[in-house]
Amino acid sequence: MRDHSGALRGRGVAEVAWVGSLGVAALLAAVAAGTVPTTIRDFIQGGTQPNSIPFPLVSAGASCVHCHGDYDDEHEPYRPWAASLMGQAARDPVFHACMTIANQDAAFAGEFCLRCHTPQGWLEGRSTPPDGSMLMGADWEGVACSVCHRMVDPVYHPGASPPEDMAILAGLPRPPVNAGNGSYIMDPEDRRRGPRVITPQATYHEWLRSPFHRDSSMCATCHEVSNPVYSRQPDGSYRLNQLDAPHPTGNRYDQFPIERTYSEWLHSSFAQGPIDMGGRFGGTNPLVGSCQDCHMPRGTGTGCFPDLDPPVRKDLAQHHFPGGNTWVLRAVHSLYPHWETDLTDALVDAAVARTESFLRAASDLELTAGLGRLRVRVINQTGHKLPTGYPEGRRMWVNVRFHDAQGAIVSERGAYDWGTATLSTGDTKVYEAKIGLDAHAAGLTGKPAGPGFHFAINNTWFLDNRIPPRGFTNAAFAGVQAAPVAYAYADGQYWDDTLYEIPPGAASARVRVYFQTTSREYIEFLRDANTTNNTGQVAYAQWAAHGKGAPALMDDGQITLPECPADLNGDGAVDFNDFLEFLNLFNAEDPIADVNMDGAVDFNDFLEFLNLYNAGC
């Protein structure tokens, strides 16, 4: 495991600077017009720069597919990639809607977004203008084959890295300080890289063996995102930089944190792994350590067309890239012809099914009841926060239905109206991140202070109660700007408990945990805040057409509730074993021992339990 958090030295598709010194007067005038007057220079990152590689990236659909596709929809690299949000990153309608508002809020912000959603277009200089209108051909293939397979490890490891990399890194005019923000480094020559030695089979193109391609630090390239327009202050707040200049340090941890998926993993037990997860994430290897172990599980197959006589490998990385997006692939399939996307109904259905299965594997549910309360424990089984990644519109929650002895619903917590896509949030636990603007940023941007969806100009975290992974410590996560906000987790805690008061007449409870990719509130914001074009309306229409961001079921459990409040072990009798169980809970100051529900575990609760205990059943 390599830590890159520290210092480092198409196909005929029909889709579719302001630079200079800025004074206070110009800034205020631009804000009055509704846009922060950032320039392209404010978003400059380290790594390979546009129009700087002599051998352009190749098209997956026009080149790679001929040897790496059309022979095994499950294990070949091409079709699973095409049916992933990696392959369709540039066509994602929610991305385009979000980018439109980002450009409205901060000039040229879209240029920053396009780095990771269409690396080929960005590298060939078509991120200007920053709305994607100049994209063409293979630019629309998103994170295509040659994006990853031309990528160079930004840290040279003698004896492991390809020797050619030393000169590539030495020749960079602006090396990245640390991983993230799409600061990729590309091999200037068309040498395809991967983790294997493939001689003598590969005679069709140059290749280099690269251990980097099995390392999580590669994934950090686009799954560790900070806003370079802001700088961290000594008091922990974030202030706008002097505009029309790159970030003064280029260090991700000096910038405003947006996504910290890589850092979350880096400070989890999985980074020190591997950990035996019993095969819950699929593949032939139950040991999980890296991002690739979960998101590219190993299978049995060949890496290229069988007629080329490749070896059958039992540890072939599958290019499915499942994550947390349950519906956007269907939207892409609806918006674009199949001859552009290489999507079919069967491929899309299979990809969505994999995503739903992946989400079910991400958590476990434990239910206990006693003293008139139901305890719901959600356990994070992933290597990062749950949920993680892009924070806007994504959430996870607990739904509880209490039933009487005849099975009728007595009461419900966390109810979701599937017709209106409305969640009742006030009576349950919702796991989410809320980002927005503090008073300083509100004054500079003309937007209201508080939580909101203005991705490009937000500078404050108001809430982050997402469940941390195994190995979590408050100090380590605070050190990478990923600490819980307005919530608390103890060191080592990778679960969360919620207590629900059991209503009168309830004999059982059914508990479900749901995840939603795109909330109604977020998609309506993308629609209503767009004053530029119709990308928000397009995204909203697709969301409505494909189930309104229908929640995915992650866990489903049932429990029979004790008839006697003091029957803590649920054996149907109130006896000395229950008394001992209460003592354990009381001494641990467990919240369930707060019998009178006054927010404190104290002697009054002990007396209250004695009353329940003496009453028996």
Secondary structure, 3 states (H helix, E strand, C coil): CCCCCCCCCCCCCCCCCCCCCCCHHHHHHHHHCCCECCCHHHHCCCCCCCCCCCCCCCCHHHHHHHHHCCCCCCCCCHHHHHCCCCCCCCCCHHHHHHHHHHHHHECCHHHHHHHHHCHHHHHCCCCCCCCCCCCCHHHHHCCCHHHHHCECCCCCCCCCCCCHHHHHHHCCCCCCCCCCCCCCCECCCCEEEECCCCCCCCCCCEEEECHHHHCHHHHHHHHCEEECCEEECCCCCEEECCCCCCCCCCCHHHCEEEECHHHHHHCCHHHHCCEECCCCCCCCCCEECCHHHHHCCEEEECCCCHHHCCCCEEEEECCCCCCCCCCHHHHHHHHCCHHHHCCCHHHHHHHHHHHHHHHHHCEEEEEEEECCEEEEEEEECCCCCECCCCCCCCEEEEEEEEECCCCCEEEEECCEECCCCEECCCCCCEECEEEEECHHHHHHHCCCCEECCCCCCCCEEEEECCECCCCCCHHHHHHCCCCCECCCCCCCCCEEEEEEECCCCCCEEEEEEEEECCCHHHHHHHHHCCCCCCHHHHHHHHHHHCCCCCCEEEEEEEEECCCCCCCCCCCCCCCHHHHHHHHHHHHCCCHHHCCCCCCCCCHHHHHHHHHHHHHCC
